[in-house]
Each structure stands twice: as structure tokens, then as C-alpha cells.
Amino acid sequence: MDAMNVREAMTPDPATCEPTTTLRLVATLMLDHDCAAVPIVSSGEVLGIVTDRDIACRAVARGWNAAELPASAVMSSPLVAIHPDETFDDAVQVMKENHVHHLPVIDDEGRLLGIVAQSDLGRRMSNRELGQLARETSIRGVGRGPAKLVPVTHHSGGLMRKLTATGAIAAGAAAMTWATNRKDMEAARRRIDTERQVIDCAHGPIEFAECGDGPAVLVIHGAGGGFDQGLELGRGLLGDDYRVVAPSRFGYLGTHVPDDASAEAQADAHLRLLDALQLDSVPVIAASAGAPSAMQFCLNHPDRCSALVLVVPLAWVPDRTFAPPSPFFATVLTTIAASDFLLWTMMKVAPMTLLKTILGTPVEAYRNAASEERRNVDRVLQTMLPISRRVAGIQNDGVIAASLTRYALEDIRVPTLVISAADCLYGTYDSSFYTAEEIAHAQFVGFPSGGHLLLGHEAEVRSQVRGFLAEQREMRAMAV
């Protein structure tokens, strides 16, 4: 062997990932970059390294869901690294002492410059030397495992062996992320399993839930929801003064997607639910993508709908064609739909991105809202977990939105209230105004701001909806 240094042997600018990157994506990086190890970096600090062996032995062999597991859960730590000015022999010795095949190359300021692999060294070694190195590095230390906290140590010869102190702390925090995620996901699943009810019908099971006492109201959730989102909407608008009946639409949670998953078919499913619960004529409240089936319900089953409330509804409007989502929105949706863990992570680290994209609400509206309304945003996001059990519904809503046509709004005879905000990022304001104009005697309430969530107007929206329903009840009572 010669006196070349590590800088000459290393692969510069290696592929890296963050502690929260899923192992599915880590494996994709390995495939794309033809490597067997990926350093884990956060805020410029190198926290550890994930190898193909780590994925196989610490995730797959243990029966864990490697597709969603974060890199921090299996990464090798404490990190064993080397300085770029160390010699070839130094690198060989470090690999032998620590039974590793890959060494991140880090400078004096802790920056990752490259990575040197056993195969890089092998090109400068004899067959005998390479064989000896392979044998000595194949026996991994028993004590090595994921996420151990260790201080910086510089051994003789200036070798950099361990994580920096701040990097070690970050590694420990990252390792706890997966446990916290699992706890939150288990809580979400328990909540769903505790509240859900299922009615078996000839056309398939219908999942729903109920809360409150008083006159029954059918509350239909929007995109990304399920019965739990419907319950939240009902509680927020009506309190406990009404019996909220909240179904999960096609593709959400426990309701399957049938062959005919149109808005008309969904309206028929609403009818079957009311029949099973022996409910006659009820008011219907629908939000966002729940509006098409609500309007179809009133059109096709007018004797079963006593009043209609549409909140930021997905609706048709003249002279506007359906625009596909922006590349940014499509990327966010595709990313979160691929993994419950990714959505959960974005809720923790990038909630404003979700607010602008998934929830269709400007950040400024959130900043101007009262603290209680901000907390409601968190609750709305929580009702999207687990997203994996809602993806089919989101996709079906996209199909309905893309093929939306004008409904016979003039044939809707029930009292109707339509509410929207001018800055709704889903563009529901114009269609809401048009819908209210076309339905006889419908009322329209429009706000200049608030976005898709109507932030800053919670009290007024609640007052409008309750007042509207109370007025309709009084009018029906007088008619009898």
C-alpha cells in the first residue's frame, strides 16, 4: 500500500438523507447511486449511517414495516468517521477496529466531504490484504446499535471516530421520533375503532358515527376526511344540541369504493344509511368535496332532505374548467399519501405547507386567527390520520372533481345556505356564489378572507348555521 490520503480514495458528495427519511427512500437512493451506505445528516450534522445490512438486519429481519420506518430507527451510531487528510493505512485500521465497511469523511468543522468504502481501499490492496480486511470487518461489534449517545473523541493520529456532541443529541431525538409516531398512530386508530359503527347493506358496508342529542343532522365530510372529520365539523357547528350522523364516504376508512362511486351513487348510500337508522327527513350539512353527493341527495331524494348547508363546497361554475393540481400540490399529496409517517412528520415540521396545500388556506389567515381556531387546524390535521385508510377516497374525489358538471340546481326546493371565503385556495367562492344564485331563495354568506377553513370566522359561521337550522325547524313546526 502507498501513502495516499483518504481524500484521494473517497467518493465525494455522497448521497445523504435526513433522520426522518423512510427506509423505502433510503433503499431507492442506494439503487440510484449504486452504493451500499447512506450517511444521515440533519442541519449540517452527520448523525450516523444506514447501510444495506442495517436495513436487512435491523428492520426486515425483525418484521418491522421497512417501507415506513425512518432511517433514524436503524442507523449505525455512534458514527465512526475519518478526516480527509488521514492516510490510507489509517482508514484500513479504523475499519478493522470498528468492523465497518464504510467511513464518512468529515472535515474539522464537521462537514461531510465524502465517503470511503472498503471497495475503494481494495483497489489499492493485494488480494491477501483485501481478504484479511474483509474477514476482520465482517465481525460486527456486539455493542453497536442504533442511536447511542457518545461524546466526540479524537484518538492518536487525529482520527475522527465519533459524532459531535450536538450531533449525538440530535441522533437521540431522531431515534425517539419513530416511537412517538407509533404512539400517535395507535391513538388515531383506537379513536377510529372506538367511534365507528358499520351498517351492512346489499351494496356494501357503510361506516358512520354519531354524537350529540336532539334533532338528527346528516353531516358529510370533505376530502381527506372520514366519519371522524364529519364529527368534528358537526361538533364545531352544532355543539351537542343536535344528533350528528356522520358517514364515511366511498374510499374513506371503512367504506369501500364500489364499481359505481359517483356522487349520485354516494347520495343513494346516504339514503340507505338514513333508512337503516329509521330517520325520515333531515337537514344535510356538507363540506368541500362532500357537496356533490349532498346536492345529488337533495335532487334525487327531495323528501328526505329538509334543509341544505354547503360549506366551501366543491361545485360547478360556468366558464371555468377543472384545473389539475399544481406540481407542488401534486407532489405534496403524492408524498403524504404514500406514508402515514410522512404525513405525521409534515404535521410536526411543516404544518404551514399542509395548510396552504391540503387545507387550501393562506398562512396569513392562520396568523390572524384566534388561538382556539389555530388549535382547530391541528385537530383537522389529526383527523387525516391514518392517511393510508383515506387515499382511495381522495383519489375518488379527484375523479369526481375532474368530471364535475352542472347540476339541476333550480330543482333543489329545500332551504339552502351556502358559505365560502374569497381567498379559499380551492377557488370555491365563485362556485358557491353561483350555486346560491341558482337555487331558489338560497342564502349566501361570503367572507373576504379565511381560506378553505374559514379561519377567523368560526363564531359567525356557527351562528349562521345554527340560526338557519333553527329558523327552518320553526317554519316546519308552524306548517304542521
N, C-alpha and C positions, 0 to 999 in steps of 0.2 A: 504494500500500500504506500501511497505517496503522501505528501504533506499538504494536500489541498484542504481548503477550509469548507465549512458547511455551506456557506453562501454559494459556492461553485457547484455543489451537488444537489441543492434543494430545488423543488418545484416552486417558482414564485407565484404569488397571488392565487393561492388555492381557493377552491370553492368553500364557502362557510355558510353557517346558518345560525339562527338565534335559539335560545333555550326552549322557546315555545313552538318551534317548527316541528311538525309531525314527522314521525319516522317514515311515513309514506313519501314525504317530500325529500327527506334526507336520502332515502334509497334512490329516488329519482336523480338527485344531484350526483350520487356515486355513479349511476349509469351514464348520465350525460357527460360527466367529466372523466370517466374511465379511471376512477380512484376507489380506494377501499376505506378511506377515512376522511371525515369532515370535521374541522375544528368548530367549536361552539363559541360564538362571540356575542357579547352584549355591551353596548355603549363603548365600544373600542377595547373592552377587556376580553381576553381569551380565557374562558371558564373551564373548558375541558375539550374532549374529543369523542366523537362517535365513530366506531369502526363497524365494518360489516359483521364482525364477530360479536360486538356488543348487541347489535340488533337481533342476531340469531340466538345468542345465549341468554340475554337478559330480558328479551321481550317474547320472541316466538316460542322458545323452549318452555317458558313459564305459562304459556297460554294466554298472554295478555293481548289486547287488541292493538297490534303494532301499527295499524293504519292511523290510529288517532293518538297514540302515545306520544308525548313530547320528547324531544331529544334530551332534555334535562333529566328525564327519568332513567336513562340508561347510559348516559355519557360516562366515560372513564375520568375519574377525578379522585385525588389531586392530579393536576396536569403535570406531565413530565415534558419539559421543553428544553431547547438548546439555543445558544446565542449564535448568530451567523458567522462570527469570527472564530468560533471554536474549530478544532481540527477534525479531520475525517476520523482519526482514531478515537477522539473524544465521543463522537456520535455513536460509534460502534460500542464503546464501553457503556454509555448511558442506556442503549438498547438492551445490552446484556444484563445490566444491573436491575433494570426495571421490567424486563420481559415484555417489551413493547416493540412493535414493528414500524411505528410512525412517530416522528418527533416534530411538533410545531416549532418553527424558527421565529424567535421573538427578540426584538432589539432591547436596548437599555431602557426605553420608555414604555415597554410592554406592548408594542405594536406587532401584529402578526405580519411577517415578511414572506413566509413560505412554509413549506413542509418537506421534510426529508423522510423517505421511506426506505425500508430495508432493501427494496429492489434497486433504489438509487445507489446505495452503497455497494450492492452486489456487483454492479458493473465494473467496480474498481478492485474487486477481490478475486482471489483464486477460488476454484471450486471447493477446495478444502476449507478455506477461511469462511466462505459463504455457508457451507454446510454446518460448520461449528456455530456460526451466528444463528442460523435457523433453529438448531437444536436448543441453544441456550435461551432464545427468546420465546420459544414455544411453550415454556412452562411459566404460566402467569402466576403472579403472587397471589396467595390466598386472600390477603387482606384488602386487595384492590376492589373497589366497587363504586357505585355511583354516588356523587355528591358528598364527599368528605371535606371537612373544613381543615385547612392546613395553612401555616404561615409561609412567607417567602423564605427560601433558604438558598444560599449561594455556596456551593461546595468548592473544594480546591480546584484550581484550573478555571474558575469562573463559570462553571456550568450552571445554566438556569434550569432548576429542576421542578419548581412548584408554582402554583398560582400566586399572584399578588394577593395581599390581604383583602383588598376590596373585591377582587375577582372571586375569591373564595366565599365571601359573604353573599355575593350575587348568585353564585352557584348553589348555595344552600337555599336561598329564596326561590330560585328556579325549580329546585327539586321538590319544594313544597307545593308548587303550582298544580301539579297533577293531582295531588291528594285533595287540595281544595276544590278543584274542578269536579272530581268524582263525588265529593260530598254534596256540592251544589246540584249536580245532575241527579243524584239519588233523591234529593229533596224534591226536585221538579217531578220526577217520575212518581214518587209517593203522593204528591199533591194531585197529580192527574188520576192515579189509580184510586185514590180515596173519594174524589168528587164524581167521577164518571159513572154514568148509567148507560145501559145499552138496551135498545128495543130491537128484537128480531122481526124483520118484515120479509115479505115474499121477495122483495127486490134487494134484500141485503140488510145487514145490521145498521142501525142509526145510533150514533153515540150522542149523548147530551148530558146536561147537568142543570140543576135548579138551585135557586137561592131566594130568600125573602118570602114574605107573606102578603096576600092581597090579590087584586085582580091580575090575571096572567098576562104576560107580555112576551112575545117571541122576539129574542134578540139574536141577530145574525152577525157573526164576526167578519172581519176583513181578511186581507191576505196575510199570511204568516201566522194565523191565529189557530182557532180551535174553540171548543166549548169554554175553555178557561179564559180566553180573550173576551168571549161573549159575556161571561160572568163579570169580568172586570168592567166592561162597558156598561152593563146593566146596573151594577152596584154604583158606579160613578154617576150615572144619570138619574137613577131612581131610588137609591138607598134601599131600605128594607120595606118600603111601602107597597111594593109590587112583587108578584111571583115571577121571577125572571126564568124563562125557559131558553136555554142556550144550546143549540145543536152544534156539532162539528160538521162542517160542510164536507163535500166529497174530497177525499185525499188528505184530510186533516185528522191526526191522531187515530182514533179507532174506526172512523168511517171510510170505507174503501172507495176507490174510483170505479164506478160501473162503466159498462160499454158506452152508455149514453150519459155523459157527465155535463150536459148543457145546463144553462141557467133554468130552462123550462123543467128539465128532469129534477134539478135540485128543488125547485118550487114544489113539485109533486112529493118529494121526500119530506119537505116541511109539512105538507098536508097529512102525510102518513103519521108523522110524529104527533100532530095535534089530535088525530083520530085515536092513536094509541093512548094518549093522555086524557081522552074524553073532554077535550077543550073545543068549544064551539067557535065563536068569532073573537079574535084577539087583536090588539094593536101589534104592529110589527116595527121594530127598530133595526135598521141595517146600517153598517159602516163600510165605507170603502168598497172592496170587491164583493162584499155581501149584498150590495144593492141590486145587481141584476136579478138574482133569484127572488129578492123581496118584491121587486116590481112585477116579475112574472107571476108571483104568488097572488098579488092583488088583481092582476089581469085575468088569470085562469081560474082563480077560486075567490071571486069577489065577496061571496057570502061569508068567508072565513076570516076576512081582514077588516077590522073596524076602523083602523087608522094607520097611517104610514109615516114613519120618520126616517129620513135619509140623511146620514151624517157623512160629509165629504165623499159622496157616492161616486163610484165608477159608473159613468153614464155616457150615452152618445150625445154628440153636439154637431150641428151642421158645419160644413166647411172645415172639418178637422179630421185628418186621417190618423190612424193609430201610429205613433212613432215608437220604434223599438227602443229599448233602454240604451242609455249611453254606454260606451265601452267601459267606463269606470263603474257605473252601476252594475252592469252585467258581470264584471269581474268580482265585485264585492259579493253579489248574490251567489255566483257560482262557487266562490270561495267558502262562504259560510254554510251553503247548502251541502258542501262536501263533508262537513265535520261539525259535530256538536262542540268539540273542543275549540275549534277555530272561532265559532260564534261567541262562545263563552269568553275566549281570550279578547276578542274585539270589544265585548261589553266592558271588560276591565280596563283595556288600554286605549281603545279608540271609539268611545261611545258617540262622539260627535260625528264620526264618519257614518255610523249606523243611523244617527238622527237625520242626516242630510240625504242618505240614500234609501235605506229600507223604510224609514218612518216619514220620509217626504217633508221634513220640517226644517226651515232655516235655523242655523245656530243662533242667530240674533233673537229669534222668538224664544228660544230656550233661556238665553241670558236675561231676557226681560221678564220671564215668568216668575211667579212666587215659588218659594221653596217647596211647598206641598205639590205644586204641579210638576216641578222637576222630579220629585220622588215618584210621581205617577209615570213619568217617562221610564224610569228604572223598572217599574212594575210591568209596563207594556213590554219591555225587552225581555223580562223574565218569563212572560207568557209565551215567548217564542221558543223556549227550551222544553224538550229537546227538538231542535230544528229538523233532525233526521226523520221525525214522525210527521212532518208537515210539508216536506219537499214536494210530494205528489200533488198536494193541494195547491201549492204555489205555482207549480207548472200548469195545472189545470186552469187556474185563474188567468195565467198568461195567455192560454189558448182562447178563453172567453173574451178577454180584453182585446185581443187582436182581431176577433171576428165580430165585434160588437156592432149591432145595427140599431136603427131607431125602433123603439117600442111604441105601441099604440097608446101613448100617454093620455090622449084625450078620452080613452076608455076607462081610465082609473077614476073611480067615482068616490073613493073614500077620502076623508080629510087628510091632507098631506102637509108635512113640514120638511123643508129641505135646508140644510145648513152647510156652509163652506167658508173658506178663507181665501182671499185674493192671492196670497203668496204660497198656497199649497203647491209643493214641488211636483205633485202628480197632476197638476192642472185641472182640478175638479171644480174650480169656481165657475167657469163659463158653462160647463155642462150642468152644474147644479142650478144655475140661474135659468138655463133653457128648460130643464126638466120642470121646475116650478112654474114657469110661464105656460107650459103646455098642459099641465094638469089643472083641471078646473078648480078654482078657489084655493089653490095651494099657497102656502106661505113660504117666503124665502127669507132667511136670515144670513146675511153676509158680513164677514169681518175683513178689515183691511190687512190684518196680519194674524199670525198664529200657526200657519202651516197646516199640514195634514192632521196634526194632533190638536189643532185649535188652542195652542198654548196661550195663556193669558186671558182666556175667556171661559174657563171651566165653570165658574159660578153662573154666568149668563146663559151658557148653553144648558146647564142643568135646569135653570129657571124656565127657559123657553120650552124645553121638552116636558117638564112636569106640568107647567101651565097648560100646554097644548093638550096633553092626555087628560088632565082634569076637566078641561072645557068639553072635550069630546064625551067623556063619561056623563057629565051633567046633561049634555044635549040628548044623549041616548036615553037617559033616565026620564027626561021630560017627554020624549017621544013615546015612551011606553005608557 
